[in-house]
Amino acid sequence: MTTLTEEILAFNKDRGWTSGNRDARNLAISVSLEASELLEHFQWLSGEQAVEKNREGIMEEAADVYIYLLQLADVAGFDLEEAARAKIHKNALKYPVPVGEPK
């Protein structure tokens, strides 16, 4: 993910988008706004219908969320992949697989 983050930062730099709004607060707001745009593709449809009808839009909005999350992680100084792995581990401890039930 480091390479992708570097590509995103270079893209922003090339366009002069490196000052002003590149702080944790604004990036967190952008994540939320893009996630809301992602949800719009599912409004009034089942999940299957939404993907069938809006696959391209869903992909683009999911990518926007991901891009803003990578930027937020960069600004806040953490590795998003490491954070996700740590969270999965924490969830595994909090929610262990029930004994005797299939995985």
Gaussian input, Z-matrix of N, CA and C with variables (Angstrom, degrees):
# hf/3-21g

backbone

0 1
 N
 C     1     B1
 C     2     B2     1     A1
 N     3     B3     2     A2     1     D1
 C     4     B4     3     A3     2     D2
 C     5     B5     4     A4     3     D3
 N     6     B6     5     A5     4     D4
 C     7     B7     6     A6     5     D5
 C     8     B8     7     A7     6     D6
 N     9     B9     8     A8     7     D7
 C    10    B10     9     A9     8     D8
 C    11    B11    10    A10     9     D9
 N    12    B12    11    A11    10    D10
 C    13    B13    12    A12    11    D11
 C    14    B14    13    A13    12    D12
 N    15    B15    14    A14    13    D13
 C    16    B16    15    A15    14    D14
 C    17    B17    16    A16    15    D15
 N    18    B18    17    A17    16    D16
 C    19    B19    18    A18    17    D17
 C    20    B20    19    A19    18    D18
 N    21    B21    20    A20    19    D19
 C    22    B22    21    A21    20    D20
 C    23    B23    22    A22    21    D21
 N    24    B24    23    A23    22    D22
 C    25    B25    24    A24    23    D23
 C    26    B26    25    A25    24    D24
 N    27    B27    26    A26    25    D25
 C    28    B28    27    A27    26    D26
 C    29    B29    28    A28    27    D27
 N    30    B30    29    A29    28    D28
 C    31    B31    30    A30    29    D29
 C    32    B32    31    A31    30    D30
 N    33    B33    32    A32    31    D31
 C    34    B34    33    A33    32    D32
 C    35    B35    34    A34    33    D33
 N    36    B36    35    A35    34    D34
 C    37    B37    36    A36    35    D35
 C    38    B38    37    A37    36    D36
 N    39    B39    38    A38    37    D37
 C    40    B40    39    A39    38    D38
 C    41    B41    40    A40    39    D39
 N    42    B42    41    A41    40    D40
 C    43    B43    42    A42    41    D41
 C    44    B44    43    A43    42    D42
 N    45    B45    44    A44    43    D43
 C    46    B46    45    A45    44    D44
 C    47    B47    46    A46    45    D45
 N    48    B48    47    A47    46    D46
 C    49    B49    48    A48    47    D47
 C    50    B50    49    A49    48    D48
 N    51    B51    50    A50    49    D49
 C    52    B52    51    A51    50    D50
 C    53    B53    52    A52    51    D51
 N    54    B54    53    A53    52    D52
 C    55    B55    54    A54    53    D53
 C    56    B56    55    A55    54    D54
 N    57    B57    56    A56    55    D55
 C    58    B58    57    A57    56    D56
 C    59    B59    58    A58    57    D57
 N    60    B60    59    A59    58    D58
 C    61    B61    60    A60    59    D59
 C    62    B62    61    A61    60    D60
 N    63    B63    62    A62    61    D61
 C    64    B64    63    A63    62    D62
 C    65    B65    64    A64    63    D63
 N    66    B66    65    A65    64    D64
 C    67    B67    66    A66    65    D65
 C    68    B68    67    A67    66    D66
 N    69    B69    68    A68    67    D67
 C    70    B70    69    A69    68    D68
 C    71    B71    70    A70    69    D69
 N    72    B72    71    A71    70    D70
 C    73    B73    72    A72    71    D71
 C    74    B74    73    A73    72    D72
 N    75    B75    74    A74    73    D73
 C    76    B76    75    A75    74    D74
 C    77    B77    76    A76    75    D75
 N    78    B78    77    A77    76    D76
 C    79    B79    78    A78    77    D77
 C    80    B80    79    A79    78    D78
 N    81    B81    80    A80    79    D79
 C    82    B82    81    A81    80    D80
 C    83    B83    82    A82    81    D81
 N    84    B84    83    A83    82    D82
 C    85    B85    84    A84    83    D83
 C    86    B86    85    A85    84    D84
 N    87    B87    86    A86    85    D85
 C    88    B88    87    A87    86    D86
 C    89    B89    88    A88    87    D87
 N    90    B90    89    A89    88    D88
 C    91    B91    90    A90    89    D89
 C    92    B92    91    A91    90    D90
 N    93    B93    92    A92    91    D91
 C    94    B94    93    A93    92    D92
 C    95    B95    94    A94    93    D93
 N    96    B96    95    A95    94    D94
 C    97    B97    96    A96    95    D95
 C    98    B98    97    A97    96    D96
 N    99    B99    98    A98    97    D97
 C   100   B100    99    A99    98    D98
 C   101   B101   100   A100    99    D99
 N   102   B102   101   A101   100   D100
 C   103   B103   102   A102   101   D101
 C   104   B104   103   A103   102   D102
 N   105   B105   104   A104   103   D103
 C   106   B106   105   A105   104   D104
 C   107   B107   106   A106   105   D105
 N   108   B108   107   A107   106   D106
 C   109   B109   108   A108   107   D107
 C   110   B110   109   A109   108   D108
 N   111   B111   110   A110   109   D109
 C   112   B112   111   A111   110   D110
 C   113   B113   112   A112   111   D111
 N   114   B114   113   A113   112   D112
 C   115   B115   114   A114   113   D113
 C   116   B116   115   A115   114   D114
 N   117   B117   116   A116   115   D115
 C   118   B118   117   A117   116   D116
 C   119   B119   118   A118   117   D117
 N   120   B120   119   A119   118   D118
 C   121   B121   120   A120   119   D119
 C   122   B122   121   A121   120   D120
 N   123   B123   122   A122   121   D121
 C   124   B124   123   A123   122   D122
 C   125   B125   124   A124   123   D123
 N   126   B126   125   A125   124   D124
 C   127   B127   126   A126   125   D125
 C   128   B128   127   A127   126   D126
 N   129   B129   128   A128   127   D127
 C   130   B130   129   A129   128   D128
 C   131   B131   130   A130   129   D129
 N   132   B132   131   A131   130   D130
 C   133   B133   132   A132   131   D131
 C   134   B134   133   A133   132   D132
 N   135   B135   134   A134   133   D133
 C   136   B136   135   A135   134   D134
 C   137   B137   136   A136   135   D135
 N   138   B138   137   A137   136   D136
 C   139   B139   138   A138   137   D137
 C   140   B140   139   A139   138   D138
 N   141   B141   140   A140   139   D139
 C   142   B142   141   A141   140   D140
 C   143   B143   142   A142   141   D141
 N   144   B144   143   A143   142   D142
 C   145   B145   144   A144   143   D143
 C   146   B146   145   A145   144   D144
 N   147   B147   146   A146   145   D145
 C   148   B148   147   A147   146   D146
 C   149   B149   148   A148   147   D147
 N   150   B150   149   A149   148   D148
 C   151   B151   150   A150   149   D149
 C   152   B152   151   A151   150   D150
 N   153   B153   152   A152   151   D151
 C   154   B154   153   A153   152   D152
 C   155   B155   154   A154   153   D153
 N   156   B156   155   A155   154   D154
 C   157   B157   156   A156   155   D155
 C   158   B158   157   A157   156   D156
 N   159   B159   158   A158   157   D157
 C   160   B160   159   A159   158   D158
 C   161   B161   160   A160   159   D159
 N   162   B162   161   A161   160   D160
 C   163   B163   162   A162   161   D161
 C   164   B164   163   A163   162   D162
 N   165   B165   164   A164   163   D163
 C   166   B166   165   A165   164   D164
 C   167   B167   166   A166   165   D165
 N   168   B168   167   A167   166   D166
 C   169   B169   168   A168   167   D167
 C   170   B170   169   A169   168   D168
 N   171   B171   170   A170   169   D169
 C   172   B172   171   A171   170   D170
 C   173   B173   172   A172   171   D171
 N   174   B174   173   A173   172   D172
 C   175   B175   174   A174   173   D173
 C   176   B176   175   A175   174   D174
 N   177   B177   176   A176   175   D175
 C   178   B178   177   A177   176   D176
 C   179   B179   178   A178   177   D177
 N   180   B180   179   A179   178   D178
 C   181   B181   180   A180   179   D179
 C   182   B182   181   A181   180   D180
 N   183   B183   182   A182   181   D181
 C   184   B184   183   A183   182   D182
 C   185   B185   184   A184   183   D183
 N   186   B186   185   A185   184   D184
 C   187   B187   186   A186   185   D185
 C   188   B188   187   A187   186   D186
 N   189   B189   188   A188   187   D187
 C   190   B190   189   A189   188   D188
 C   191   B191   190   A190   189   D189
 N   192   B192   191   A191   190   D190
 C   193   B193   192   A192   191   D191
 C   194   B194   193   A193   192   D192
 N   195   B195   194   A194   193   D193
 C   196   B196   195   A195   194   D194
 C   197   B197   196   A196   195   D195
 N   198   B198   197   A197   196   D196
 C   199   B199   198   A198   197   D197
 C   200   B200   199   A199   198   D198
 N   201   B201   200   A200   199   D199
 C   202   B202   201   A201   200   D200
 C   203   B203   202   A202   201   D201
 N   204   B204   203   A203   202   D202
 C   205   B205   204   A204   203   D203
 C   206   B206   205   A205   204   D204
 N   207   B207   206   A206   205   D205
 C   208   B208   207   A207   206   D206
 C   209   B209   208   A208   207   D207
 N   210   B210   209   A209   208   D208
 C   211   B211   210   A210   209   D209
 C   212   B212   211   A211   210   D210
 N   213   B213   212   A212   211   D211
 C   214   B214   213   A213   212   D212
 C   215   B215   214   A214   213   D213
 N   216   B216   215   A215   214   D214
 C   217   B217   216   A216   215   D215
 C   218   B218   217   A217   216   D216
 N   219   B219   218   A218   217   D217
 C   220   B220   219   A219   218   D218
 C   221   B221   220   A220   219   D219
 N   222   B222   221   A221   220   D220
 C   223   B223   222   A222   221   D221
 C   224   B224   223   A223   222   D222
 N   225   B225   224   A224   223   D223
 C   226   B226   225   A225   224   D224
 C   227   B227   226   A226   225   D225
 N   228   B228   227   A227   226   D226
 C   229   B229   228   A228   227   D227
 C   230   B230   229   A229   228   D228
 N   231   B231   230   A230   229   D229
 C   232   B232   231   A231   230   D230
 C   233   B233   232   A232   231   D231
 N   234   B234   233   A233   232   D232
 C   235   B235   234   A234   233   D233
 C   236   B236   235   A235   234   D234
 N   237   B237   236   A236   235   D235
 C   238   B238   237   A237   236   D236
 C   239   B239   238   A238   237   D237
 N   240   B240   239   A239   238   D238
 C   241   B241   240   A240   239   D239
 C   242   B242   241   A241   240   D240
 N   243   B243   242   A242   241   D241
 C   244   B244   243   A243   242   D242
 C   245   B245   244   A244   243   D243
 N   246   B246   245   A245   244   D244
 C   247   B247   246   A246   245   D245
 C   248   B248   247   A247   246   D246
 N   249   B249   248   A248   247   D247
 C   250   B250   249   A249   248   D248
 C   251   B251   250   A250   249   D249
 N   252   B252   251   A251   250   D250
 C   253   B253   252   A252   251   D251
 C   254   B254   253   A253   252   D252
 N   255   B255   254   A254   253   D253
 C   256   B256   255   A255   254   D254
 C   257   B257   256   A256   255   D255
 N   258   B258   257   A257   256   D256
 C   259   B259   258   A258   257   D257
 C   260   B260   259   A259   258   D258
 N   261   B261   260   A260   259   D259
 C   262   B262   261   A261   260   D260
 C   263   B263   262   A262   261   D261
 N   264   B264   263   A263   262   D262
 C   265   B265   264   A264   263   D263
 C   266   B266   265   A265   264   D264
 N   267   B267   266   A266   265   D265
 C   268   B268   267   A267   266   D266
 C   269   B269   268   A268   267   D267
 N   270   B270   269   A269   268   D268
 C   271   B271   270   A270   269   D269
 C   272   B272   271   A271   270   D270
 N   273   B273   272   A272   271   D271
 C   274   B274   273   A273   272   D272
 C   275   B275   274   A274   273   D273
 N   276   B276   275   A275   274   D274
 C   277   B277   276   A276   275   D275
 C   278   B278   277   A277   276   D276
 N   279   B279   278   A278   277   D277
 C   280   B280   279   A279   278   D278
 C   281   B281   280   A280   279   D279
 N   282   B282   281   A281   280   D280
 C   283   B283   282   A282   281   D281
 C   284   B284   283   A283   282   D282
 N   285   B285   284   A284   283   D283
 C   286   B286   285   A285   284   D284
 C   287   B287   286   A286   285   D285
 N   288   B288   287   A287   286   D286
 C   289   B289   288   A288   287   D287
 C   290   B290   289   A289   288   D288
 N   291   B291   290   A290   289   D289
 C   292   B292   291   A291   290   D290
 C   293   B293   292   A292   291   D291
 N   294   B294   293   A293   292   D292
 C   295   B295   294   A294   293   D293
 C   296   B296   295   A295   294   D294
 N   297   B297   296   A296   295   D295
 C   298   B298   297   A297   296   D296
 C   299   B299   298   A298   297   D297
 N   300   B300   299   A299   298   D298
 C   301   B301   300   A300   299   D299
 C   302   B302   301   A301   300   D300
 N   303   B303   302   A302   301   D301
 C   304   B304   303   A303   302   D302
 C   305   B305   304   A304   303   D303
 N   306   B306   305   A305   304   D304
 C   307   B307   306   A306   305   D305
 C   308   B308   307   A307   306   D306

   B1=1.4526
   B2=1.5251
   B3=1.3178
   B4=1.4576
   B5=1.5175
   B6=1.3180
   B7=1.4637
   B8=1.5215
   B9=1.3120
   B10=1.4586
   B11=1.5211
   B12=1.3187
   B13=1.4642
   B14=1.5206
   B15=1.3134
   B16=1.4662
   B17=1.5287
   B18=1.3351
   B19=1.4696
   B20=1.5264
   B21=1.3197
   B22=1.4684
   B23=1.5237
   B24=1.3328
   B25=1.4577
   B26=1.5287
   B27=1.3297
   B28=1.4659
   B29=1.5244
   B30=1.3243
   B31=1.4613
   B32=1.5291
   B33=1.3291
   B34=1.4656
   B35=1.5245
   B36=1.3272
   B37=1.4632
   B38=1.5176
   B39=1.3346
   B40=1.4684
   B41=1.5257
   B42=1.3088
   B43=1.4670
   B44=1.5331
   B45=1.3248
   B46=1.4585
   B47=1.5143
   B48=1.3268
   B49=1.4638
   B50=1.5247
   B51=1.3105
   B52=1.4673
   B53=1.5153
   B54=1.2940
   B55=1.4667
   B56=1.5243
   B57=1.2904
   B58=1.4570
   B59=1.5033
   B60=1.3020
   B61=1.4731
   B62=1.5195
   B63=1.3118
   B64=1.4610
   B65=1.5287
   B66=1.3122
   B67=1.4608
   B68=1.5297
   B69=1.3152
   B70=1.4639
   B71=1.5250
   B72=1.3111
   B73=1.4639
   B74=1.5196
   B75=1.3072
   B76=1.4667
   B77=1.5285
   B78=1.3137
   B79=1.4646
   B80=1.5285
   B81=1.3337
   B82=1.4669
   B83=1.5287
   B84=1.3216
   B85=1.4682
   B86=1.5208
   B87=1.3268
   B88=1.4661
   B89=1.5249
   B90=1.3341
   B91=1.4693
   B92=1.5193
   B93=1.3212
   B94=1.4627
   B95=1.5279
   B96=1.3133
   B97=1.4651
   B98=1.5278
   B99=1.3142
   B100=1.4631
   B101=1.5303
   B102=1.3362
   B103=1.4692
   B104=1.5224
   B105=1.3249
   B106=1.4663
   B107=1.5187
   B108=1.3301
   B109=1.4614
   B110=1.5242
   B111=1.3235
   B112=1.4614
   B113=1.5283
   B114=1.3200
   B115=1.4646
   B116=1.5240
   B117=1.3144
   B118=1.4680
   B119=1.5305
   B120=1.3205
   B121=1.4650
   B122=1.5272
   B123=1.3225
   B124=1.4633
   B125=1.5247
   B126=1.3185
   B127=1.4657
   B128=1.5229
   B129=1.3215
   B130=1.4575
   B131=1.5296
   B132=1.3238
   B133=1.4646
   B134=1.5223
   B135=1.3221
   B136=1.4580
   B137=1.5320
   B138=1.3076
   B139=1.4600
   B140=1.5168
   B141=1.3279
   B142=1.4723
   B143=1.5236
   B144=1.3218
   B145=1.4690
   B146=1.5252
   B147=1.3143
   B148=1.4637
   B149=1.5267
   B150=1.3250
   B151=1.4672
   B152=1.5216
   B153=1.3284
   B154=1.4652
   B155=1.5266
   B156=1.3259
   B157=1.4609
   B158=1.5319
   B159=1.3360
   B160=1.4713
   B161=1.5223
   B162=1.3104
   B163=1.4681
   B164=1.5276
   B165=1.3048
   B166=1.4656
   B167=1.5248
   B168=1.3222
   B169=1.4621
   B170=1.5139
   B171=1.3277
   B172=1.4606
   B173=1.5256
   B174=1.3254
   B175=1.4663
   B176=1.5215
   B177=1.3216
   B178=1.4611
   B179=1.5265
   B180=1.3155
   B181=1.4631
   B182=1.5244
   B183=1.3307
   B184=1.4689
   B185=1.5318
   B186=1.3287
   B187=1.4631
   B188=1.5251
   B189=1.3310
   B190=1.4671
   B191=1.5255
   B192=1.3346
   B193=1.4660
   B194=1.5299
   B195=1.3082
   B196=1.4681
   B197=1.5258
   B198=1.3222
   B199=1.4682
   B200=1.5260
   B201=1.3269
   B202=1.4618
   B203=1.5251
   B204=1.3321
   B205=1.4654
   B206=1.5241
   B207=1.3256
   B208=1.4638
   B209=1.5262
   B210=1.3205
   B211=1.4600
   B212=1.5309
   B213=1.3228
   B214=1.4608
   B215=1.5296
   B216=1.3143
   B217=1.4665
   B218=1.5263
   B219=1.3128
   B220=1.4595
   B221=1.5257
   B222=1.3262
   B223=1.4679
   B224=1.5232
   B225=1.3271
   B226=1.4681
   B227=1.5288
   B228=1.3353
   B229=1.4578
   B230=1.5136
   B231=1.3226
   B232=1.4644
   B233=1.5199
   B234=1.3266
   B235=1.4585
   B236=1.5310
   B237=1.3110
   B238=1.4676
   B239=1.5281
   B240=1.3182
   B241=1.4644
   B242=1.5342
   B243=1.3175
   B244=1.4673
   B245=1.5270
   B246=1.3231
   B247=1.4697
   B248=1.5237
   B249=1.3326
   B250=1.4632
   B251=1.5301
   B252=1.3259
   B253=1.4647
   B254=1.5303
   B255=1.3238
   B256=1.4642
   B257=1.5261
   B258=1.3111
   B259=1.4686
   B260=1.5295
   B261=1.3233
   B262=1.4692
   B263=1.5278
   B264=1.3356
   B265=1.4651
   B266=1.5355
   B267=1.3145
   B268=1.4684
   B269=1.5281
   B270=1.3408
   B271=1.4692
   B272=1.5224
   B273=1.3353
   B274=1.4691
   B275=1.5294
   B276=1.3222
   B277=1.4731
   B278=1.5225
   B279=1.3049
   B280=1.4691
   B281=1.5242
   B282=1.3287
   B283=1.4768
   B284=1.5322
   B285=1.3250
   B286=1.4690
   B287=1.5297
   B288=1.3215
   B289=1.4515
   B290=1.5244
   B291=1.3394
   B292=1.4693
   B293=1.5275
   B294=1.3018
   B295=1.4558
   B296=1.5228
   B297=1.3183
   B298=1.4540
   B299=1.5221
   B300=1.3180
   B301=1.4728
   B302=1.5168
   B303=1.3169
   B304=1.4671
   B305=1.5215
   B306=1.3347
   B307=1.4639
   B308=1.5074
   A1=111.21
   A2=116.78
   A3=118.98
   A4=110.74
   A5=117.20
   A6=120.73
   A7=110.73
   A8=118.05
   A9=121.26
   A10=110.48
   A11=117.50
   A12=120.49
   A13=109.96
   A14=117.24
   A15=120.92
   A16=111.02
   A17=117.59
   A18=121.09
   A19=110.95
   A20=116.44
   A21=120.82
   A22=110.14
   A23=116.31
   A24=120.16
   A25=111.20
   A26=117.63
   A27=121.21
   A28=110.49
   A29=117.17
   A30=122.31
   A31=109.77
   A32=116.46
   A33=121.42
   A34=111.11
   A35=116.72
   A36=121.05
   A37=111.29
   A38=116.77
   A39=121.60
   A40=112.07
   A41=116.89
   A42=121.61
   A43=112.71
   A44=115.88
   A45=120.06
   A46=113.85
   A47=116.60
   A48=121.27
   A49=112.02
   A50=117.60
   A51=120.33
   A52=114.06
   A53=118.19
   A54=118.26
   A55=110.22
   A56=115.07
   A57=120.43
   A58=114.69
   A59=117.82
   A60=121.11
   A61=113.93
   A62=118.29
   A63=120.15
   A64=110.48
   A65=114.72
   A66=120.65
   A67=107.73
   A68=115.43
   A69=120.62
   A70=112.26
   A71=117.54
   A72=120.61
   A73=111.48
   A74=117.23
   A75=120.32
   A76=112.28
   A77=116.80
   A78=119.48
   A79=111.01
   A80=117.88
   A81=120.74
   A82=110.44
   A83=116.92
   A84=120.58
   A85=109.87
   A86=116.91
   A87=120.84
   A88=111.66
   A89=117.02
   A90=120.56
   A91=109.33
   A92=116.38
   A93=121.18
   A94=111.92
   A95=116.21
   A96=119.71
   A97=111.33
   A98=116.80
   A99=120.08
   A100=111.26
   A101=116.92
   A102=120.16
   A103=110.39
   A104=117.04
   A105=120.72
   A106=110.83
   A107=116.54
   A108=119.58
   A109=110.75
   A110=117.16
   A111=121.43
   A112=110.20
   A113=117.08
   A114=121.41
   A115=112.70
   A116=117.22
   A117=120.51
   A118=111.86
   A119=116.76
   A120=120.07
   A121=112.58
   A122=116.81
   A123=121.67
   A124=112.98
   A125=116.46
   A126=119.84
   A127=110.51
   A128=115.52
   A129=125.60
   A130=114.01
   A131=117.86
   A132=121.79
   A133=109.19
   A134=115.93
   A135=119.02
   A136=107.22
   A137=116.49
   A138=119.75
   A139=112.11
   A140=116.04
   A141=120.35
   A142=111.47
   A143=116.44
   A144=120.11
   A145=110.76
   A146=116.16
   A147=120.50
   A148=111.06
   A149=116.22
   A150=119.75
   A151=110.30
   A152=116.58
   A153=119.97
   A154=111.36
   A155=116.20
   A156=121.34
   A157=112.99
   A158=116.59
   A159=120.81
   A160=113.68
   A161=118.90
   A162=121.09
   A163=112.27
   A164=118.07
   A165=121.73
   A166=110.98
   A167=117.17
   A168=120.66
   A169=112.32
   A170=116.56
   A171=121.33
   A172=110.02
   A173=116.01
   A174=119.89
   A175=111.20
   A176=116.92
   A177=120.38
   A178=111.68
   A179=117.41
   A180=119.88
   A181=111.14
   A182=117.56
   A183=120.30
   A184=109.77
   A185=116.76
   A186=120.61
   A187=110.83
   A188=117.66
   A189=120.40
   A190=110.91
   A191=117.03
   A192=121.20
   A193=109.20
   A194=116.47
   A195=122.64
   A196=111.14
   A197=116.67
   A198=121.58
   A199=110.84
   A200=116.77
   A201=119.19
   A202=111.82
   A203=118.27
   A204=120.50
   A205=111.26
   A206=117.03
   A207=119.73
   A208=110.96
   A209=116.75
   A210=119.89
   A211=111.30
   A212=116.79
   A213=121.13
   A214=110.32
   A215=116.61
   A216=120.51
   A217=110.76
   A218=116.78
   A219=120.91
   A220=110.78
   A221=116.76
   A222=121.24
   A223=110.78
   A224=117.23
   A225=121.41
   A226=112.31
   A227=116.52
   A228=120.43
   A229=115.99
   A230=116.75
   A231=119.19
   A232=110.08
   A233=114.58
   A234=122.14
   A235=107.48
   A236=116.77
   A237=120.99
   A238=111.59
   A239=117.75
   A240=120.26
   A241=110.38
   A242=116.90
   A243=120.27
   A244=110.99
   A245=116.32
   A246=120.64
   A247=110.76
   A248=116.94
   A249=120.43
   A250=110.58
   A251=117.00
   A252=119.95
   A253=111.12
   A254=116.95
   A255=120.85
   A256=110.45
   A257=117.26
   A258=121.23
   A259=110.88
   A260=116.99
   A261=120.36
   A262=109.75
   A263=116.56
   A264=120.77
   A265=110.74
   A266=116.50
   A267=121.25
   A268=110.69
   A269=116.54
   A270=120.65
   A271=111.73
   A272=116.42
   A273=119.81
   A274=110.50
   A275=116.17
   A276=119.33
   A277=111.33
   A278=115.85
   A279=121.07
   A280=111.82
   A281=115.63
   A282=121.51
   A283=109.17
   A284=118.69
   A285=120.59
   A286=111.30
   A287=114.78
   A288=120.46
   A289=107.71
   A290=117.72
   A291=119.86
   A292=111.19
   A293=116.61
   A294=122.25
   A295=109.48
   A296=116.23
   A297=121.11
   A298=114.59
   A299=118.34
   A300=120.46
   A301=109.61
   A302=116.70
   A303=119.20
   A304=111.24
   A305=115.69
   A306=121.35
   A307=111.23
   D1=-19.44
   D2=179.81
   D3=-59.51
   D4=-43.38
   D5=-179.93
   D6=-62.56
   D7=-43.14
   D8=178.98
   D9=-63.28
   D10=-43.61
   D11=177.41
   D12=-59.95
   D13=-43.29
   D14=178.23
   D15=-61.69
   D16=-39.80
   D17=177.32
   D18=-63.43
   D19=-41.60
   D20=179.40
   D21=-64.11
   D22=-45.22
   D23=-179.96
   D24=-63.55
   D25=-40.31
   D26=177.79
   D27=-65.11
   D28=-42.02
   D29=177.56
   D30=-56.78
   D31=-47.79
   D32=-179.91
   D33=-65.02
   D34=-43.11
   D35=-179.57
   D36=-61.46
   D37=-43.95
   D38=-179.84
   D39=-59.33
   D40=-25.65
   D41=-177.73
   D42=-102.49
   D43=3.35
   D44=-179.88
   D45=72.81
   D46=26.52
   D47=-177.95
   D48=-98.84
   D49=34.53
   D50=-173.40
   D51=-100.76
   D52=-6.91
   D53=-178.42
   D54=-121.15
   D55=167.47
   D56=174.11
   D57=83.83
   D58=-74.54
   D59=-171.83
   D60=-97.63
   D61=3.53
   D62=-177.49
   D63=-91.60
   D64=70.18
   D65=174.34
   D66=-135.25
   D67=163.95
   D68=-173.62
   D69=-56.90
   D70=-42.41
   D71=-178.53
   D72=-61.92
   D73=-51.21
   D74=-178.02
   D75=-66.38
   D76=-35.69
   D77=177.52
   D78=-68.73
   D79=-38.97
   D80=176.77
   D81=-63.36
   D82=-40.81
   D83=176.24
   D84=-61.79
   D85=-42.12
   D86=-179.73
   D87=-63.79
   D88=-37.78
   D89=176.12
   D90=-58.57
   D91=-47.47
   D92=-178.64
   D93=-63.81
   D94=-43.17
   D95=179.91
   D96=-63.64
   D97=-43.95
   D98=179.40
   D99=-67.29
   D100=-35.46
   D101=176.41
   D102=-64.28
   D103=-35.87
   D104=176.10
   D105=-66.12
   D106=-39.49
   D107=176.38
   D108=-64.04
   D109=-36.07
   D110=175.42
   D111=-61.64
   D112=-43.96
   D113=-179.99
   D114=-61.69
   D115=-32.56
   D116=-179.40
   D117=-56.45
   D118=-31.58
   D119=-179.52
   D120=-69.40
   D121=-16.62
   D122=-177.98
   D123=-103.00
   D124=-7.78
   D125=-175.89
   D126=-61.53
   D127=128.73
   D128=175.96
   D129=69.00
   D130=13.21
   D131=179.75
   D132=-128.45
   D133=156.51
   D134=169.79
   D135=-73.32
   D136=165.57
   D137=178.04
   D138=-57.24
   D139=-44.02
   D140=-179.90
   D141=-63.78
   D142=-43.96
   D143=179.26
   D144=-62.38
   D145=-43.08
   D146=-177.93
   D147=-61.80
   D148=-45.71
   D149=-179.52
   D150=-65.47
   D151=-41.76
   D152=179.44
   D153=-62.85
   D154=-41.60
   D155=-175.25
   D156=-83.62
   D157=-35.20
   D158=-168.68
   D159=-125.48
   D160=27.81
   D161=-173.90
   D162=-53.27
   D163=-47.11
   D164=-177.96
   D165=-62.40
   D166=-46.75
   D167=178.75
   D168=-63.47
   D169=-38.70
   D170=177.77
   D171=-63.05
   D172=-44.55
   D173=178.20
   D174=-60.38
   D175=-44.14
   D176=-177.86
   D177=-65.63
   D178=-43.11
   D179=-179.74
   D180=-69.96
   D181=-38.19
   D182=176.07
   D183=-62.51
   D184=-39.90
   D185=177.15
   D186=-63.65
   D187=-40.44
   D188=177.69
   D189=-60.88
   D190=-43.23
   D191=178.09
   D192=-60.00
   D193=-47.22
   D194=-178.96
   D195=-61.03
   D196=-44.93
   D197=179.49
   D198=-60.58
   D199=-46.42
   D200=178.64
   D201=-66.72
   D202=-36.13
   D203=176.91
   D204=-63.72
   D205=-41.24
   D206=178.07
   D207=-63.56
   D208=-40.15
   D209=177.73
   D210=-66.20
   D211=-40.85
   D212=177.79
   D213=-61.05
   D214=-45.22
   D215=178.47
   D216=-61.17
   D217=-40.13
   D218=178.85
   D219=-62.93
   D220=-48.59
   D221=-179.32
   D222=-64.21
   D223=-40.32
   D224=-177.50
   D225=-81.27
   D226=-9.53
   D227=174.76
   D228=78.64
   D229=39.14
   D230=174.34
   D231=-135.79
   D232=158.08
   D233=178.35
   D234=-90.16
   D235=117.12
   D236=-175.69
   D237=-63.69
   D238=-37.60
   D239=178.68
   D240=-64.77
   D241=-44.22
   D242=177.08
   D243=-62.42
   D244=-41.40
   D245=179.18
   D246=-62.48
   D247=-40.68
   D248=179.37
   D249=-65.66
   D250=-42.76
   D251=178.41
   D252=-63.80
   D253=-41.41
   D254=178.21
   D255=-63.16
   D256=-39.07
   D257=179.78
   D258=-68.14
   D259=-40.32
   D260=176.57
   D261=-60.38
   D262=-44.05
   D263=178.68
   D264=-62.38
   D265=-45.16
   D266=178.89
   D267=-60.59
   D268=-42.90
   D269=178.39
   D270=-65.47
   D271=-35.56
   D272=178.66
   D273=-64.08
   D274=-37.32
   D275=177.34
   D276=-71.04
   D277=-38.50
   D278=-178.17
   D279=-73.21
   D280=-35.39
   D281=-176.77
   D282=-125.31
   D283=74.16
   D284=-178.88
   D285=-66.36
   D286=155.94
   D287=177.13
   D288=-67.76
   D289=126.63
   D290=179.15
   D291=-59.22
   D292=139.20
   D293=179.63
   D294=-66.55
   D295=133.69
   D296=175.94
   D297=84.45
   D298=-3.10
   D299=178.53
   D300=-103.86
   D301=143.36
   D302=179.61
   D303=-64.86
   D304=151.76
   D305=178.85
   D306=-83.56

